[in-house]
Amino acid sequence: MVDALKFAVSVYVIVFVGVVAALPHQRRISPYNLKLRNPLANGYTYETLYLKQNVDHFGFENDNTYNQRYLVADQFWNHDNGPIFFYTGNEGDITWFCNNTGFMWDIAPEFKALLVFAEHRYYGESLPYGSESYANSTMLNYLTAEQALADHAELVHYIKSTVPGAAKSPVIVFGGSYGGMLAAWMRLKYPNLVLGALAASAPIWQFPGLSDCSSFYETASSLYYDASQACGDNLRLGWYTISEIGEGAAGGLDFLSQTFSLCKPLTSKYDLFDMMDWLANVYVNLAMVDYPYPASFLEPLPGWPVKEFCKNLATPLKEKDLMVALAKSVKMYFNYTGQATCLNISQQATGNLGDKGWGYQACTEMVMPTCSNNSNMFYNIPWDFKDYAAQCKADSGVEPRENWISLQYWGKNIKSASNIIFSNGLLDPWSGGGVLQSLSPSLIAIQIPLGAHHLDLRAQDPGDTADVRAAREQEKNILKDWLYGQ
């Protein structure tokens, strides 16, 4: 039971949803020069383009190709060597990340930059084998960070070699969450193509042996306790209460199903495990998007949503009263706009993120331990790689490589690299796996005390805190130094 819960929470909660944005992948010139000009909510526009990419960049047996989608905005660009700001897309539709990475749009006119948003292979429209891309592990075999980075490298090379005026344009990569990891790794792997990287909320050290697996849930828990001691205590008690009611007297499962307005009624104690997993994800997701103003990155939410969530839980509660109050708070997350008729415990975050693809990545190379030992508001979530690998084998037919990412991307030995900004909001559960201290004059860590998941990559907003404004100003100054020197 615990192992199943641990696996479900650990695998899905990861990436990160991440975040304000980042995109990665794909390759080469499109056989059809399709250009669609699309409007953004803020009035900006971009072109949708496709580049033919190799499915396998590192072997010569598989000569299959596919069309990678990428978005381009050139209305701010100085064609005489103006920089290229390149977003390394993550686990979802690239248009979603494009719309949620306003910082790039905000600064593009000042830098006279060309904006490029690249979609990650196996997500959005960039499917190497079309509708069969997720059919089996053979089709999914090419869903790796290495292949995605190679896509990006090919796309950068293509743009610089074919777009008039781009040949001498310096490239800065941007990304948030998993996309931020890709941005940092892009600078490590392809410094010949990329001048620098802004890696926002990028937990590049959330891997075995590199960080404490308990930091993720400890940070999330602290947000609720900061909102109110009673809120944290109520959430901690909630796990026991769900089990007590659900496995207790007759009608307990019906009570929980009706109180939480579940789309599918609970029918057994095993459904209770799924419900607890679902709630754990809700708590973590709220912590990640604890932005100071209303936003809809994962779900439409009010400003400071953790405090709003805790309003119903601000006094000590127990038994059914606790469940009624908790249900009201959970409905704030999934039904803030009042349009949902029921809550689906199989819905973990948002339809814009590719949970199937990320589940495969988490079961191959993206092994990112998270654990809890009952020292905070979460239930006991142990971490054991052997159990994790066995569950992956049973669910996906593949087994993860525990230390592959550390071998590929240098682990903590990255001091010989240069020109990377690591920004982290300290409200973000993923910050414990991030680079929080500068490692050299050009490996610069920026901490945002009142910042959630890659808040600095979002568009400027009147509700922004002083520390995120300061972080963005520091980031701009660093970019100017990289691009123009002292």
Sequence and secondary structure as in RCSB ss.txt:
>XXXX:A:sequence
MVDALKFAVSVYVIVFVGVVAALPHQRRISPYNLKLRNPLANGYTYETLYLKQNVDHFGFENDNTYNQRYLVADQ
FWNHDNGPIFFYTGNEGDITWFCNNTGFMWDIAPEFKALLVFAEHRYYGESLPYGSESYANSTMLNYLTAEQALA
DHAELVHYIKSTVPGAAKSPVIVFGGSYGGMLAAWMRLKYPNLVLGALAASAPIWQFPGLSDCSSFYETASSLYY
DASQACGDNLRLGWYTISEIGEGAAGGLDFLSQTFSLCKPLTSKYDLFDMMDWLANVYVNLAMVDYPYPASFLEP
LPGWPVKEFCKNLATPLKEKDLMVALAKSVKMYFNYTGQATCLNISQQATGNLGDKGWGYQACTEMVMPTCSNNS
NMFYNIPWDFKDYAAQCKADSGVEPRENWISLQYWGKNIKSASNIIFSNGLLDPWSGGGVLQSLSPSLIAIQIPL
GAHHLDLRAQDPGDTADVRAAREQEKNILKDWLYGQ
>XXXX:A:secstr
 HHHHHHHHHHHH TTS  S BB    SB SS   EEEE TTS EEEEEEEEEES SS SS   EEEEEEEEE T
T  TTT  EEEEEB SB HHHHHHT HHHHHHHHHHT EEEEE  TTBTTB TTGGGTTSSHHHHTT SHHHHHH
HHHHHHHHHHHHSTT TT  EEEEEETHHHHHHHHHHHH TTT SEEEEET  TT STTTS TTHHHHHHHHHHH
HH HHHHHHHHHHHHHHHHHHTSSTTHHHHHHHHTTBSS   SHHHHHHHHHHHHHHHHHHHHT  SS B SSS 
B SSHHHHHHGGGSS   HHHHHHHHHHHHHHHH TTS  SSB TT  S TTB HHHHHHHHTTT      B SS
SSS  B   HHHHHHHHHHHHS    TTHHHHHS TT  TT  SEEEEEETTSGGGGGS  S  BTTEEEEEETT
  TTGGGS   TT  HHHHHHHHHHHHHHHHHHH  
